[in-house]
Amino acid sequence: MKLAPLTALVLICGMTAGCTALTEPTNDTGAELAAAHAAKVSLLDAVATAKKHSDGTPANVDFEEENGIYYYEVRFLTFDRSETVLVDSATAEVPDVRSEHYASKSLRARFGNMRATLKGAKVSLSGAIQIAQKKAGGAGFETHIDDVDRPDHMIVEVATANAIEPVTVKLESVE
């Protein structure tokens, strides 16, 4: 498994209040969907477990395979770095916490602004997952944020294990 560089991460970047659900196609493979169906640990439980291993703000979750084991990769933003906490989808064990310092002051400022926005949001990453799961009637296994350049607008995609399409939850600014 290869982690995407920090600049390629799709991160949460907005404050929230109202929500609307939309659907968009996904690129998830059949094997990944089968593994998501078989996961004994829910996406929400993976986020809760990962929070015990990071002091950062949760930003997104990928569902990835490494050496035949599927993990939730829960990414957090802190003041000076991003952290990725791996949570085993079968056991909830945390085999690794990876940290990457921001490469420049401009990245630190950009991700710092996103982190501040997330911390002030009315709906957390976990709350957005719950909204999407309810609307889709399934169990989410991955989240992504579409637009890092619009910090006043957050889009959280939660792919469900019951569909090939993720549910997109648009969240408006609190301001």
Secondary structure by P-SEA (a helix, b strand, c coil): cccccccccccccccccbbbbbbbbbcccaaaaaaaaaccccaaaaaaaaaaccccccccccccccccccccbbbbbcccbbbbbbbccccccccbbbbbccccaaaaaaaaaaaaaaaaccccaaaaaaaaaaaacccccbbbbcccccccbbbbbbbbccccbbbbbbbbbcc
